[in-house]
Amino acid sequence: MKNSIGVGVLVWNLLVILWGAVVRATGSGAGCGEHWPLCNGEIVPLSPGIETVIEFGHRVTSGFAFIFVVAYAIFLFRRYPQGNLLRKLAISNVSFIVIEALIGAGLVILGLVDQDTSHLRVWVIGLHLINTLLLILSLTVSCFAEATHLQRLPLIRRGSAGFGLFIGLLGMIILGASGAITALGDTLFPSESLMEGVAQDFDQGSHFLVQLRVFHPLLAVMIGGWIAWQAFLIETSDLSLKRIRLTVISLVFSGWLIGGMNWLLLAPVWMQMIHLLWANLIWISTIILFLKVDQVFSHKETKSIV
């Protein structure tokens, strides 16, 4: 029961992330004008167009995400004693959702939406994605800690079983930021055909957002391959760790296929959502694998010492 609350909050935030991708892909970020938190100066738009419906829907679901994260934090503070890891994670969850809301508001108020192609928008979009990943990280660790009674976060030390996975997680943050920038480039500078898109990518006269698109698939292959290799190297007799390990490897390989399809189909909105969902599933499963590896191997070390 208690763990289902955290999982529910995590799933809701994933849905909000996917809806945010719809807002960006459809160019609906200016659907409420430059008003925040009001929408075109109204609490509830009375005669909205489709762009306003999409943007307002994202604001409403984001608002509920904020409420759910705060309510989850209150739940954790009431259930667990002072000094417990879950109390610290509750503060982390709230901090990241607050930053998420502030960045979202900043995008609207500063007009970094719709057809804006400024460098500032690129930096803010990248920062937005990084904070989103950290929010999902914090919520995932919270769920894992509740389910397994985790008392401490893993110690990151060179040579430890999870060190390679930790490097992979850092790489995924870079990959995620590049993915957000690539998706923005696809939205602002769509291609009529695959060959036209490739030509634009390598055209020195293309906008910098278009030229940056080529780096994301290269990073995806390198970082995804690193994570899959690190998962493959884990030797264990623990059945749950074996399942998580196989899940990570499967998600990485299928993620490459989905990314390739997204590129071949010229990134339609529905394919972008699947691609983004898969990226988040790889992120979450790798976090869980990292935590589980530390838990299993730390337990073995403790037993050997005793």
ZAVO-349995 format. One line per field, with one value per residue: residue number from 1; x, y, z of N, C-alpha, C in turn. Coordinates in nm, 2 decimals. Atoms other than C-alpha are relative to their C-alpha. Example, Ala and Ser with C-alpha at 12.3 -4.5 7.8 and 13.67 -1.06 7.14 Angstrom:
% ZAVO-349995
nr	(1	2)
nc1	(0.09	-0.09)
nc2	(-0.12	-0.11)
nc3	(0.00	0.00)
cac1	(1.23	1.37)
cac2	(-0.45	-0.11)
cac3	(0.78	0.71)
cc1	(0.09	-0.08)
cc2	(0.12	0.11)
cc3	(0.00	0.08)
END
This chain:
% ZAVO-349995
nr	(1	2	3	4	5	6	7	8	9	10	11	12	13	14	15	16	17	18	19	20	21	22	23	24	25	26	27	28	29	30	31	32	33	34	35	36	37	38	39	40	41	42	43	44	45	46	47	48	49	50	51	52	53	54	55	56	57	58	59	60	61	62	63	64	65	66	67	68	69	70	71	72	73	74	75	76	77	78	79	80	81	82	83	84	85	86	87	88	89	90	91	92	93	94	95	96	97	98	99	100	101	102	103	104	105	106	107	108	109	110	111	112	113	114	115	116	117	118	119	120	121	122	123	124	125	126	127	128	129	130	131	132	133	134	135	136	137	138	139	140	141	142	143	144	145	146	147	148	149	150	151	152	153	154	155	156	157	158	159	160	161	162	163	164	165	166	167	168	169	170	171	172	173	174	175	176	177	178	179	180	181	182	183	184	185	186	187	188	189	190	191	192	193	194	195	196	197	198	199	200	201	202	203	204	205	206	207	208	209	210	211	212	213	214	215	216	217	218	219	220	221	222	223	224	225	226	227	228	229	230	231	232	233	234	235	236	237	238	239	240	241	242	243	244	245	246	247	248	249	250	251	252	253	254	255	256	257	258	259	260	261	262	263	264	265	266	267	268	269	270	271	272	273	274	275	276	277	278	279	280	281	282	283	284	285	286	287	288	289	290	291	292	293	294	295	296	297	298	299	300	301	302	303	304	305	306)
nc1	(0.08	-0.08	-0.09	0.08	0.01	-0.12	0.01	0.10	-0.06	-0.10	0.07	0.06	-0.10	-0.04	0.11	-0.02	-0.12	0.04	0.09	-0.09	-0.05	0.10	0.00	-0.11	0.00	0.11	-0.02	0.11	-0.06	0.05	0.15	0.05	-0.06	-0.11	0.06	-0.02	0.07	0.12	-0.01	0.05	0.06	0.11	-0.03	0.04	0.04	0.14	0.02	-0.14	-0.04	-0.06	-0.13	0.03	0.05	-0.12	-0.09	0.08	0.01	-0.13	-0.02	0.09	-0.06	-0.12	0.04	0.03	-0.13	-0.06	0.08	-0.02	-0.14	0.01	0.07	-0.09	-0.10	0.07	0.02	-0.13	-0.04	0.08	-0.02	-0.14	-0.05	-0.11	-0.12	0.02	-0.03	0.12	0.03	-0.09	0.04	0.12	-0.04	-0.06	0.11	0.07	-0.09	0.00	0.13	0.01	-0.09	0.07	0.11	-0.06	-0.06	0.11	0.05	-0.10	0.01	0.11	-0.01	-0.11	0.03	-0.09	0.09	0.04	-0.10	-0.12	-0.12	-0.11	-0.09	0.06	0.10	-0.07	-0.06	0.11	0.06	-0.10	0.01	0.13	-0.01	-0.09	0.08	0.10	-0.07	-0.03	0.12	0.03	-0.10	0.03	0.12	-0.03	-0.07	0.10	0.07	-0.09	-0.04	0.12	0.02	-0.11	-0.05	-0.14	-0.04	-0.11	-0.03	-0.12	-0.13	-0.06	-0.14	-0.06	-0.02	0.11	0.08	0.09	-0.06	0.02	0.14	0.00	-0.05	0.11	0.11	-0.05	0.01	0.14	0.04	-0.05	0.08	0.14	0.00	-0.02	0.12	0.09	-0.04	0.03	0.14	0.04	-0.04	0.09	0.12	-0.02	-0.05	0.04	-0.05	0.10	-0.05	-0.11	-0.12	0.00	-0.05	-0.14	-0.07	0.01	-0.08	-0.14	-0.02	-0.07	0.09	0.12	0.01	-0.08	0.08	0.00	-0.14	-0.02	0.08	-0.08	-0.08	0.08	-0.01	-0.14	-0.01	0.09	-0.06	-0.12	0.04	0.08	-0.09	-0.08	0.09	0.04	-0.12	-0.02	0.11	-0.04	-0.11	0.04	0.02	0.08	0.09	0.13	0.10	0.06	-0.11	-0.01	0.12	-0.02	-0.11	0.05	0.09	-0.08	-0.06	0.10	0.05	-0.10	0.00	0.13	0.00	-0.07	0.10	0.10	-0.07	-0.01	0.14	0.04	-0.08	0.05	0.13	0.00	0.04	0.14	0.03	0.02	-0.13	-0.08	0.05	-0.05	-0.14	-0.02	0.04	-0.10	-0.12	0.03	0.00	-0.14	-0.05	0.05	-0.05	-0.15	-0.01	0.03	-0.11	-0.11	0.03	0.01	-0.14	-0.07	0.07	-0.04	-0.14	-0.03	0.05	-0.10	-0.12	0.02	0.00	-0.14	-0.07	0.05)
nc2	(-0.12	-0.12	-0.01	-0.03	-0.14	-0.05	0.05	-0.08	-0.14	0.01	0.03	-0.13	-0.09	0.05	-0.04	-0.14	-0.02	0.04	-0.11	-0.11	0.03	-0.03	-0.14	-0.05	0.05	-0.06	-0.14	-0.05	-0.06	-0.13	0.01	-0.09	-0.13	-0.02	-0.01	0.11	0.13	-0.01	0.04	-0.12	-0.09	0.07	0.12	0.11	-0.05	0.03	0.04	0.03	0.07	0.13	-0.02	-0.04	0.12	0.09	-0.07	-0.01	0.14	0.03	-0.08	0.07	0.13	-0.03	-0.05	0.11	0.07	-0.08	0.04	0.14	0.01	-0.06	0.09	0.12	-0.04	-0.01	0.14	0.06	-0.06	0.05	0.14	0.04	-0.09	-0.10	0.06	0.11	-0.03	-0.04	-0.14	-0.08	0.01	-0.08	-0.14	0.00	0.01	-0.13	-0.10	0.01	-0.04	-0.14	-0.05	0.04	-0.10	-0.13	0.00	0.00	-0.13	-0.08	0.02	-0.08	-0.15	-0.05	0.02	0.10	0.11	-0.01	0.00	-0.07	0.08	-0.06	0.08	0.01	0.11	0.13	0.03	0.02	0.13	0.10	0.00	0.06	0.14	0.05	-0.01	0.10	0.13	0.01	0.02	0.14	0.07	-0.02	0.07	0.14	0.04	0.00	0.12	0.11	0.00	0.05	0.14	0.09	-0.05	-0.05	-0.09	-0.10	0.00	0.07	-0.08	0.01	0.01	0.07	0.14	0.06	0.07	-0.09	-0.12	-0.01	-0.04	-0.14	-0.08	0.01	-0.10	-0.13	-0.01	-0.01	-0.14	-0.07	0.05	-0.05	-0.14	-0.01	0.05	-0.11	-0.10	0.06	-0.01	-0.14	-0.02	0.07	-0.07	-0.13	0.01	0.13	0.04	0.07	0.14	0.04	-0.05	-0.15	-0.02	0.03	-0.11	-0.12	0.03	-0.02	-0.13	-0.10	-0.11	0.03	-0.05	0.08	0.11	0.11	0.06	0.07	0.12	0.11	0.04	0.08	0.15	0.05	0.01	0.10	0.13	0.02	0.01	0.11	0.11	0.01	0.04	0.14	0.08	0.00	0.09	0.13	0.04	0.03	0.15	0.01	0.11	-0.06	0.01	-0.13	-0.08	0.05	-0.05	-0.14	-0.01	0.04	-0.11	-0.11	0.04	0.01	-0.14	-0.07	0.04	-0.04	-0.15	-0.04	0.02	-0.11	-0.12	0.01	-0.02	-0.14	-0.07	0.03	-0.05	-0.15	-0.04	-0.04	-0.02	0.13	0.07	-0.07	0.03	0.13	-0.01	-0.07	0.10	0.11	-0.06	-0.01	0.14	0.04	-0.08	0.05	0.13	0.00	-0.04	0.12	0.10	-0.06	0.01	0.14	0.05	-0.04	0.07	0.14	0.02	-0.05	0.11	0.11	-0.04	0.00	0.14	0.06	-0.06	0.07)
nc3	(0.00	-0.01	0.11	0.11	0.01	0.07	0.14	0.06	0.02	0.11	0.13	0.04	0.05	0.14	0.09	0.02	0.09	0.14	0.05	0.03	0.13	0.10	0.00	0.08	0.14	0.07	0.00	-0.07	-0.13	-0.01	0.00	-0.10	0.01	-0.09	-0.13	-0.09	0.03	0.07	0.14	0.08	-0.10	-0.07	-0.09	0.09	0.13	0.03	0.14	0.04	0.12	-0.03	-0.06	-0.14	-0.07	-0.02	-0.10	-0.13	-0.06	-0.06	-0.12	-0.10	-0.04	-0.08	-0.13	-0.08	-0.03	-0.12	-0.12	-0.04	-0.05	-0.14	-0.09	-0.03	-0.10	-0.13	-0.03	-0.04	-0.13	-0.11	-0.02	-0.04	-0.11	0.03	0.04	0.10	0.14	0.08	-0.03	0.08	0.14	0.01	0.02	0.13	0.09	0.00	0.05	0.14	0.06	-0.01	0.11	0.13	0.02	0.02	0.14	0.09	0.00	0.07	0.14	0.05	-0.02	0.09	0.14	0.06	0.05	0.13	0.10	-0.05	0.04	-0.07	-0.08	-0.13	0.00	0.01	-0.13	-0.10	0.03	-0.05	-0.15	-0.04	0.01	-0.10	-0.12	0.01	-0.03	-0.14	-0.07	0.02	-0.08	-0.14	-0.02	0.02	-0.12	-0.11	0.02	-0.03	-0.14	-0.07	0.03	-0.04	-0.13	0.02	-0.11	0.04	0.14	0.03	0.00	0.14	-0.01	0.12	-0.02	-0.06	0.11	0.07	0.05	0.14	0.02	-0.04	0.11	0.10	-0.04	0.04	0.15	0.04	-0.02	0.12	0.11	-0.01	0.04	0.14	0.05	-0.01	0.10	0.13	0.02	0.03	0.14	0.09	0.00	0.06	0.14	0.05	0.14	0.09	0.03	-0.07	0.07	-0.03	-0.14	0.00	0.07	-0.09	-0.12	0.03	0.08	-0.08	-0.01	-0.08	-0.14	-0.09	-0.05	0.10	0.01	-0.12	0.00	0.04	-0.12	-0.09	0.03	-0.03	-0.15	-0.04	0.02	-0.09	-0.14	-0.02	0.00	-0.13	-0.11	0.03	-0.03	-0.15	-0.05	0.04	-0.08	-0.14	-0.03	-0.12	-0.01	-0.05	0.11	0.03	0.07	0.14	0.08	0.02	0.10	0.13	0.04	0.05	0.13	0.10	0.02	0.08	0.14	0.06	0.00	0.12	0.11	0.00	0.04	0.14	0.06	-0.02	0.10	0.13	0.02	-0.01	-0.14	-0.02	-0.15	-0.07	-0.01	-0.10	-0.13	-0.03	-0.02	-0.13	-0.10	0.00	-0.06	-0.14	-0.06	-0.02	-0.12	-0.13	-0.02	-0.03	-0.14	-0.08	0.01	-0.08	-0.14	-0.04	0.01	-0.12	-0.11	0.00	-0.03	-0.13	-0.09	0.01	-0.07	-0.14	-0.04	0.00	-0.12	-0.12)
cac1	(0.00	0.26	0.49	0.21	0.18	0.53	0.49	0.17	0.35	0.63	0.39	0.20	0.51	0.61	0.27	0.33	0.67	0.51	0.24	0.51	0.66	0.33	0.33	0.67	0.62	0.29	0.43	0.16	0.40	0.25	-0.11	-0.16	0.03	0.30	0.07	0.16	0.00	-0.30	-0.38	-0.43	-0.52	-0.79	-0.80	-0.98	-0.99	-1.35	-1.31	-0.97	-0.81	-0.64	-0.30	-0.45	-0.62	-0.28	-0.08	-0.36	-0.39	-0.01	-0.03	-0.32	-0.15	0.18	-0.01	-0.14	0.21	0.33	0.05	0.11	0.49	0.42	0.16	0.40	0.66	0.41	0.33	0.70	0.76	0.47	0.56	0.94	1.14	1.39	1.71	1.56	1.67	1.32	1.27	1.58	1.45	1.11	1.29	1.48	1.15	0.99	1.30	1.31	0.94	0.97	1.26	1.06	0.77	1.00	1.18	0.84	0.72	1.04	1.00	0.66	0.73	1.05	0.88	1.11	0.83	0.67	0.91	1.18	1.53	1.75	2.05	1.88	1.60	1.84	2.02	1.69	1.55	1.87	1.85	1.48	1.55	1.84	1.61	1.34	1.58	1.69	1.33	1.26	1.58	1.48	1.13	1.27	1.51	1.22	1.02	1.31	1.40	1.04	1.02	1.36	1.40	1.71	1.89	2.17	2.26	2.53	2.89	3.05	3.40	3.62	3.63	3.30	3.04	2.82	3.08	3.05	2.67	2.72	2.93	2.65	2.39	2.60	2.62	2.25	2.20	2.42	2.23	1.89	1.99	2.11	1.79	1.58	1.78	1.75	1.38	1.35	1.55	1.32	1.02	1.15	1.32	1.12	1.24	1.02	1.23	1.50	1.76	1.67	1.72	2.06	2.16	2.05	2.24	2.57	2.51	2.74	2.47	2.20	2.08	2.29	2.00	1.99	2.37	2.35	2.10	2.37	2.54	2.24	2.23	2.61	2.58	2.29	2.49	2.80	2.62	2.36	2.63	2.83	2.53	2.43	2.80	2.82	2.49	2.62	2.94	2.75	2.79	2.53	2.32	2.05	1.74	1.59	1.93	1.94	1.59	1.68	2.00	1.82	1.56	1.82	2.00	1.67	1.55	1.88	1.87	1.50	1.56	1.81	1.54	1.29	1.54	1.61	1.24	1.19	1.47	1.34	0.99	1.10	1.00	0.62	0.46	0.35	0.69	0.86	0.64	0.73	1.10	1.08	0.89	1.16	1.44	1.27	1.23	1.60	1.68	1.46	1.57	1.94	1.89	1.72	2.00	2.26	2.08	2.02	2.39	2.51	2.25	2.34	2.72	2.73	2.53	2.78	3.07	2.91	2.85	3.21	3.34	3.11)
cac2	(0.00	0.25	0.18	0.21	0.58	0.65	0.44	0.63	0.97	0.85	0.72	1.05	1.25	1.03	1.11	1.48	1.45	1.28	1.55	1.81	1.65	1.69	2.06	2.11	1.89	2.06	2.41	2.47	2.63	2.97	2.84	3.05	3.35	3.49	3.46	3.24	3.09	3.23	3.12	3.42	3.62	3.37	3.11	2.87	2.96	2.98	2.95	2.79	2.68	2.35	2.49	2.65	2.32	2.13	2.39	2.44	2.06	2.04	2.31	2.13	1.79	1.96	2.13	1.80	1.65	1.93	1.85	1.48	1.52	1.75	1.51	1.22	1.41	1.48	1.11	1.01	1.26	1.13	0.76	0.76	0.90	1.19	1.10	0.83	0.83	0.87	1.20	1.33	1.20	1.37	1.70	1.62	1.53	1.86	2.06	1.92	1.97	2.33	2.39	2.21	2.46	2.76	2.66	2.59	2.93	3.09	2.94	3.10	3.44	3.48	3.38	3.08	2.88	2.83	2.93	3.09	2.96	3.15	3.01	3.09	2.86	2.58	2.62	2.64	2.34	2.14	2.25	2.16	1.81	1.76	1.87	1.64	1.34	1.43	1.45	1.10	0.98	1.11	0.96	0.62	0.60	0.69	0.40	0.16	0.27	0.21	-0.13	-0.26	-0.07	0.10	0.29	0.47	0.57	0.37	0.48	0.57	0.44	0.33	-0.04	-0.10	-0.32	-0.02	0.23	0.16	0.20	0.53	0.66	0.54	0.74	1.05	0.98	0.95	1.30	1.43	1.21	1.33	1.70	1.64	1.45	1.75	1.98	1.74	1.72	2.10	2.11	1.85	2.06	2.40	2.28	1.98	1.79	1.68	1.37	1.17	1.27	1.64	1.60	1.44	1.71	1.98	1.81	1.84	2.18	2.44	2.70	2.53	2.66	2.54	2.34	2.14	2.08	1.96	1.68	1.45	1.42	1.26	0.92	0.89	0.96	0.72	0.43	0.50	0.56	0.30	0.05	0.13	0.08	-0.25	-0.37	-0.28	-0.47	-0.77	-0.78	-0.82	-1.18	-1.27	-1.56	-1.32	-1.38	-1.03	-0.87	-1.10	-0.99	-0.62	-0.67	-0.84	-0.56	-0.29	-0.47	-0.54	-0.17	-0.04	-0.25	-0.19	0.18	0.19	0.04	0.30	0.58	0.45	0.44	0.79	0.91	0.72	0.84	1.20	1.22	1.23	1.33	0.98	0.84	1.11	1.02	0.65	0.74	0.97	0.70	0.44	0.68	0.73	0.35	0.30	0.58	0.43	0.07	0.16	0.35	0.04	-0.18	0.05	0.05	-0.33	-0.40	-0.20	-0.37	-0.72	-0.68	-0.48	-0.76	-1.02	-0.81	-0.77	-1.15	-1.23	-0.99	-1.15)
cac3	(0.00	0.11	-0.18	-0.43	-0.35	-0.46	-0.77	-0.85	-0.81	-1.04	-1.31	-1.30	-1.35	-1.65	-1.80	-1.75	-1.92	-2.22	-2.24	-2.22	-2.53	-2.71	-2.61	-2.76	-3.07	-3.16	-3.10	-2.84	-2.57	-2.65	-2.62	-2.31	-2.43	-2.20	-1.90	-1.60	-1.40	-1.57	-1.93	-2.16	-1.85	-1.74	-1.47	-1.71	-2.08	-2.20	-2.57	-2.63	-2.95	-2.98	-2.89	-2.57	-2.48	-2.52	-2.31	-2.05	-2.01	-1.95	-1.69	-1.51	-1.51	-1.39	-1.11	-0.99	-1.02	-0.78	-0.54	-0.55	-0.49	-0.19	-0.05	-0.09	0.10	0.38	0.38	0.41	0.69	0.89	0.84	0.89	1.18	1.18	1.00	0.78	0.42	0.29	0.47	0.29	-0.04	0.03	0.05	-0.27	-0.45	-0.35	-0.44	-0.79	-0.86	-0.74	-0.98	-1.26	-1.21	-1.20	-1.53	-1.69	-1.59	-1.71	-2.05	-2.09	-1.93	-2.13	-2.45	-2.50	-2.68	-3.01	-3.29	-3.07	-3.19	-2.94	-2.77	-2.44	-2.52	-2.60	-2.26	-2.07	-2.25	-2.17	-1.80	-1.79	-1.91	-1.67	-1.38	-1.50	-1.50	-1.15	-1.04	-1.18	-1.02	-0.68	-0.71	-0.83	-0.54	-0.30	-0.44	-0.42	-0.07	0.05	-0.12	0.00	0.33	0.19	0.47	0.28	-0.07	-0.25	-0.20	-0.53	-0.54	-0.83	-0.86	-0.69	-0.87	-0.96	-1.06	-1.43	-1.40	-1.22	-1.51	-1.74	-1.55	-1.58	-1.95	-1.97	-1.83	-2.11	-2.36	-2.23	-2.27	-2.62	-2.69	-2.58	-2.80	-3.10	-3.05	-3.05	-3.37	-3.53	-3.43	-3.54	-3.86	-3.99	-4.30	-4.59	-4.65	-4.49	-4.75	-4.70	-4.33	-4.37	-4.61	-4.36	-4.07	-4.26	-4.43	-4.28	-4.35	-4.14	-3.81	-3.52	-3.39	-3.71	-3.71	-3.35	-3.44	-3.57	-3.22	-3.04	-3.22	-3.18	-2.80	-2.78	-2.93	-2.71	-2.38	-2.43	-2.53	-2.22	-1.99	-2.17	-2.14	-1.77	-1.71	-1.90	-1.69	-1.37	-1.24	-0.98	-0.86	-0.73	-0.94	-0.90	-1.00	-1.30	-1.41	-1.37	-1.56	-1.85	-1.85	-1.89	-2.17	-2.35	-2.31	-2.45	-2.76	-2.82	-2.75	-3.04	-3.27	-3.16	-3.20	-3.55	-3.64	-3.50	-3.74	-4.04	-3.99	-3.95	-3.58	-3.59	-3.25	-3.16	-3.23	-3.03	-2.73	-2.76	-2.79	-2.48	-2.28	-2.37	-2.27	-1.93	-1.88	-1.95	-1.70	-1.43	-1.49	-1.48	-1.16	-1.01	-1.14	-0.98	-0.65	-0.65	-0.75	-0.45	-0.22	-0.33	-0.33	-0.01	0.16	0.03	0.16	0.50	0.52	0.43	0.70	0.96)
cc1	(0.09	0.09	-0.08	-0.03	0.11	0.00	-0.10	0.05	0.10	-0.07	-0.06	0.10	0.05	-0.11	0.01	0.11	-0.04	-0.09	0.08	0.06	-0.10	-0.01	0.11	-0.01	-0.11	0.02	-0.11	0.05	-0.05	-0.15	-0.07	0.06	0.12	-0.05	0.03	-0.01	-0.13	0.02	-0.07	-0.08	-0.13	0.04	-0.03	-0.04	-0.14	-0.02	0.14	0.01	0.07	0.14	-0.02	-0.04	0.13	0.08	-0.07	0.00	0.13	0.01	-0.09	0.07	0.13	-0.04	-0.03	0.13	0.07	-0.07	0.03	0.14	0.00	-0.07	0.08	0.10	-0.06	-0.02	0.13	0.04	-0.08	0.03	0.14	0.06	0.11	0.13	-0.01	0.03	-0.12	-0.05	0.09	-0.04	-0.13	0.04	0.06	-0.11	-0.07	0.09	0.00	-0.13	-0.02	0.08	-0.06	-0.11	0.06	0.06	-0.12	-0.06	0.09	-0.01	-0.12	0.01	0.10	-0.03	0.08	-0.09	-0.03	0.11	0.13	0.12	0.12	0.09	-0.05	-0.10	0.07	0.06	-0.11	-0.06	0.09	-0.01	-0.13	0.00	0.09	-0.08	-0.11	0.05	0.03	-0.12	-0.04	0.10	-0.03	-0.13	0.02	0.07	-0.09	-0.08	0.08	0.03	-0.12	-0.02	0.10	0.05	0.14	0.03	0.10	0.01	0.13	0.12	0.06	0.15	0.05	0.03	-0.12	-0.09	-0.09	0.06	-0.02	-0.14	-0.02	0.05	-0.11	-0.12	0.04	-0.01	-0.14	-0.06	0.05	-0.08	-0.14	0.00	0.02	-0.13	-0.11	0.03	-0.03	-0.14	-0.05	0.04	-0.09	-0.13	0.01	0.04	-0.03	0.05	-0.11	0.04	0.12	0.13	0.02	0.05	0.14	0.08	0.01	0.10	0.15	0.03	0.05	-0.09	-0.13	0.01	0.08	-0.08	-0.01	0.14	0.02	-0.07	0.08	0.07	-0.09	0.00	0.14	0.01	-0.09	0.06	0.12	-0.05	-0.09	0.08	0.08	-0.09	-0.03	0.12	0.02	-0.10	0.04	0.12	-0.03	-0.02	-0.07	-0.09	-0.14	-0.10	-0.06	0.10	0.01	-0.11	0.02	0.11	-0.04	-0.09	0.07	0.06	-0.11	-0.06	0.10	-0.01	-0.13	-0.01	0.07	-0.09	-0.10	0.06	0.02	-0.13	-0.04	0.08	-0.05	-0.13	-0.01	-0.07	-0.14	-0.03	-0.01	0.13	0.09	-0.04	0.05	0.15	0.03	-0.03	0.11	0.12	-0.02	0.00	0.14	0.06	-0.04	0.06	0.15	0.02	-0.03	0.11	0.12	-0.02	0.00	0.14	0.07	-0.06	0.05	0.15	0.04	-0.04	0.10	0.13	-0.02	0.00	0.14	0.08	-0.04	0.05)
cc2	(0.13	0.02	0.04	0.15	0.06	-0.04	0.09	0.14	0.00	-0.02	0.13	0.10	-0.04	0.04	0.15	0.03	-0.03	0.11	0.13	-0.01	0.04	0.16	0.06	-0.04	0.07	0.15	0.07	0.08	0.14	0.00	0.09	0.14	0.00	0.01	-0.13	0.05	0.01	-0.04	0.10	0.09	-0.06	-0.12	-0.13	0.06	-0.04	-0.04	-0.03	-0.07	-0.12	0.02	0.04	-0.12	-0.09	0.06	0.01	-0.14	-0.04	0.07	-0.07	-0.13	0.03	0.05	-0.12	-0.08	0.07	-0.04	-0.14	-0.02	0.06	-0.09	-0.13	0.03	0.01	-0.14	-0.07	0.06	-0.05	-0.15	-0.04	0.10	0.09	-0.08	-0.11	0.06	0.06	0.14	0.09	0.00	0.08	0.14	0.02	0.00	0.14	0.11	0.00	0.04	0.15	0.06	-0.03	0.11	0.13	0.01	0.00	0.14	0.10	-0.01	0.08	0.15	0.06	-0.02	-0.10	-0.12	0.02	0.00	0.07	-0.10	0.06	-0.10	-0.01	-0.11	-0.14	-0.03	-0.03	-0.13	-0.12	-0.01	-0.06	-0.15	-0.06	0.00	-0.11	-0.14	-0.01	-0.02	-0.15	-0.09	0.00	-0.08	-0.15	-0.05	0.00	-0.13	-0.12	-0.01	-0.05	-0.15	-0.09	0.04	0.05	0.11	0.10	-0.01	-0.07	0.09	-0.02	0.00	-0.08	-0.15	-0.07	-0.05	0.10	0.12	0.02	0.05	0.15	0.09	0.00	0.09	0.14	0.02	0.02	0.14	0.08	-0.04	0.06	0.15	0.01	-0.05	0.11	0.10	-0.05	0.01	0.14	0.03	-0.06	0.08	0.13	-0.01	-0.14	-0.03	-0.07	-0.14	-0.03	0.05	0.15	0.02	-0.02	0.11	0.13	-0.02	0.04	0.13	0.11	0.13	-0.02	0.06	-0.09	-0.11	-0.12	-0.07	-0.08	-0.14	-0.13	-0.06	-0.10	-0.15	-0.05	-0.02	-0.12	-0.14	-0.02	-0.02	-0.12	-0.13	-0.02	-0.06	-0.15	-0.09	-0.02	-0.10	-0.14	-0.06	-0.04	-0.15	-0.01	-0.13	0.05	0.01	0.14	0.09	-0.05	0.06	0.15	0.02	-0.03	0.11	0.12	-0.03	0.00	0.14	0.08	-0.04	0.03	0.15	0.05	-0.02	0.11	0.13	0.00	0.03	0.14	0.08	-0.03	0.06	0.15	0.05	0.05	0.00	-0.13	-0.08	0.07	-0.04	-0.14	0.00	0.06	-0.10	-0.10	0.05	0.01	-0.14	-0.05	0.07	-0.07	-0.14	-0.01	0.05	-0.11	-0.10	0.05	-0.02	-0.15	-0.06	0.03	-0.08	-0.15	-0.02	0.05	-0.11	-0.12	0.04	0.00	-0.15	-0.06	0.06	-0.07	-0.14)
cc3	(0.00	-0.12	-0.13	-0.02	-0.07	-0.14	-0.08	-0.04	-0.12	-0.13	-0.05	-0.06	-0.14	-0.10	-0.03	-0.09	-0.14	-0.06	-0.03	-0.14	-0.11	-0.01	-0.09	-0.15	-0.09	-0.01	0.08	0.13	0.02	0.01	0.11	0.00	0.09	0.15	0.08	0.14	-0.07	-0.15	-0.08	0.09	0.07	0.08	-0.09	-0.14	-0.05	-0.14	-0.06	-0.14	0.03	0.07	0.15	0.08	0.03	0.12	0.13	0.07	0.06	0.13	0.12	0.05	0.08	0.14	0.09	0.03	0.12	0.13	0.05	0.06	0.14	0.10	0.03	0.10	0.14	0.06	0.06	0.13	0.12	0.03	0.05	0.10	-0.05	-0.03	-0.10	-0.14	-0.08	0.03	-0.09	-0.15	-0.02	-0.03	-0.14	-0.10	-0.01	-0.07	-0.15	-0.07	0.01	-0.12	-0.14	-0.03	-0.03	-0.15	-0.10	-0.01	-0.07	-0.15	-0.06	0.02	-0.09	-0.15	-0.07	-0.05	-0.14	-0.10	0.04	-0.02	0.07	0.07	0.15	0.02	0.00	0.14	0.10	-0.02	0.05	0.15	0.04	-0.01	0.11	0.14	0.00	0.03	0.15	0.09	0.00	0.08	0.15	0.04	-0.01	0.12	0.12	-0.01	0.04	0.15	0.09	-0.02	0.06	0.14	-0.01	0.11	-0.04	-0.15	-0.03	0.01	-0.13	0.02	-0.12	0.04	0.06	-0.11	-0.08	-0.06	-0.15	-0.03	0.03	-0.11	-0.11	0.03	-0.02	-0.15	-0.05	0.02	-0.12	-0.12	0.00	-0.04	-0.15	-0.08	-0.01	-0.11	-0.14	-0.03	-0.03	-0.14	-0.10	-0.01	-0.07	-0.15	-0.05	-0.14	-0.07	-0.03	0.08	-0.06	0.02	0.14	0.02	-0.06	0.09	0.12	-0.03	-0.08	0.10	0.02	0.08	0.13	0.09	0.06	-0.09	0.00	0.13	0.00	-0.02	0.13	0.09	-0.02	0.03	0.15	0.05	-0.02	0.10	0.14	0.02	-0.01	0.12	0.11	-0.02	0.04	0.15	0.06	-0.03	0.08	0.14	0.02	0.14	0.00	0.05	-0.11	-0.03	-0.07	-0.14	-0.09	-0.03	-0.11	-0.14	-0.05	-0.06	-0.13	-0.11	-0.04	-0.08	-0.14	-0.07	-0.02	-0.13	-0.12	-0.01	-0.04	-0.15	-0.08	0.01	-0.11	-0.14	-0.03	0.01	0.12	0.00	0.15	0.07	0.02	0.10	0.15	0.04	0.03	0.14	0.11	0.02	0.07	0.15	0.07	0.01	0.12	0.13	0.03	0.03	0.14	0.10	0.00	0.09	0.15	0.05	0.00	0.14	0.12	0.01	0.04	0.14	0.10	0.00	0.08	0.15	0.06	0.01	0.11	0.13	0.01)
END
